[in-house]
Amino acid sequence: MIYPYVIIATKGRAKETYILLDYLGRQTLAPAMTLVVGADENDIAGLNDHPYAFSETCKVFISSKIGLTCQRNAGLEALKTRGAFDGNPQNFFCAFFDDDFRPAPDWLENAATRFAKGDIVGLTGRVLADGVMSGGYSEEEAAAFLSGQKPPPKHWANQSHESETDCAYGCNMAFLGTAVRDLRFDENLPLYSWQEDRDFTGQCLRLGRVIRYPDCVGVHMGVSGGRTSGLRFGYSQIANLHYLINKSTVPFRAGFMQAGRNFAANIVKTLIPIRRDADYTGRLRGNLMALFDILRGKCDPRRITEKGF
């Protein structure tokens, strides 16, 4: 059996991460190692008291740099330092879960079974329900979706058939050792690191196929805490895609269409407020700032880390 590692990069969601550790403790195929990577002490408060954290197969620590890509890379480097990548890279994979993702008990086992066929380098699972689309789900709702007590809504990540993809969904994705041994997340995509999953998938596609795999089931609660500001996120919606198009990990057409959809949605939702929990006005301002920076040749995803942004 191929064995799994798990990396959880968390920011501002210690409570949600604690519950995710409950879910990992119930996996039918236990992780060979789980690494929880925070950016400061508040991110990991209380996690070392979790029963799962007392085992030798779970480590909680703070990254020297803040941001999703930095924290995931810190997890990968920690695995490398521990010798996890020394063996045959076909014999292990690394799963990346958002701290507010709730995997079914057989997520890792089903991923291992699929990787064992030897024809893919990455996969992303079936998200029964995605709170990002609806304003967020509670723990009770997530459990109800997983148990079948609550019927899942129709959305883009809830498909019941296997298919190839050019973008694994970052809340729940896994990659074979041949990829994670050498590839890293792009730290030029700072903070929330929007589209980091598309970029990493683009790198992996040079090594083999990446698929959507419906047997790896879970729920993404879409908790709002820990996310970046509307202005920063809006800037990233344009700037990150512009950067990745130039990097050639995102095709021009796909990146242009995604940026256009973001811009149009932010205009509509600014004029017709639908969700009060999302700052669409800030996102639109960020979009416009990024477009202006593109026109003057100064667009850089890292600008959102500048003082006063």
C-alpha positions, 0 to 999 in steps of 0.5 A: 500500500502506498502511504500518505503524508498530510500537511495542513497550513493554518492561519487564524483557525486553531479551533477548526484545525483541532477538529480536522485532527479529529477527522484525521485520527479516524482515517481508515489509512492513517497518515505516516506523518501529519504536519500542522504549520502555523504562522504564529502562536495563535494559529496553533493554540491548543493543538499540541493538547490534541490526543492525535498530537501526542503521537510520533506521527503528528507534529505542530510547528510555526513556519519562519515565513507567513503565507499559504505557500510558505507554510506548505513549503515549510511542511514539505521541507520538514518531511524532507529533513525527516527523511520522508522523501528518501525512499521510492517516490512512487511509494508515498504521496502528500495530501494538502488539506485546508484547515476547514476541510472535512474529509470522509474517513476513507479519503486517504485510503481511496487516494492511496488505492488510486495512486497505486494504479501508477498512471497519475501524479496528482488528484483532487477529491469530490467536494460534496459541499463548498461553503466558499460558494454559500457563505460557509457551513457549520461543523454540524452541516459538514457532518450531515453532508458526509453522513448523507443526512443532508443532500449535497448541492450542485456545484463545480467540484461535486462531480461523480465521475473521474476526469483529468484536470489542470487545477487540483482544488487546494482545499483537498489535493494530493500529489505523488512523491515524484512531484512533492520530492522536488517541486515547491509552491511559489512563494511569490504568491503571498498570504492567501496565495490565491491560485497556488493550487493551479500553479502547483498543478501546472508544475505537476502536469509536466510530470504526468496526469492530474485527475478529479477523483470522486472516491475521495470525498469531503466537505469544505466549510468555507470558514471566513476567519483567517482570510485576507482583506477584500482589497488584497484579495481583489488585487490577487485575483488579477495580479496572480493570474497575470504572473502565472500566465507569464510563468506558463503554469496557467494558459493565457486563455484560461487565465484571462477568462478567470480574471474576467469572470472575477472582475465581472462578478465583483462589479455585479456584487458591488452594485447588487449586494448579495453577501454581506460577509464578503467585501466585493467593493474592496475586491473591485478596487483591488482588481482595478489597482492590479489592472492599472499596475499591469498597464504601467508594467508594475504588477507584482503579486507581492505588492499586497504585502507592502505597508499600507496596502 
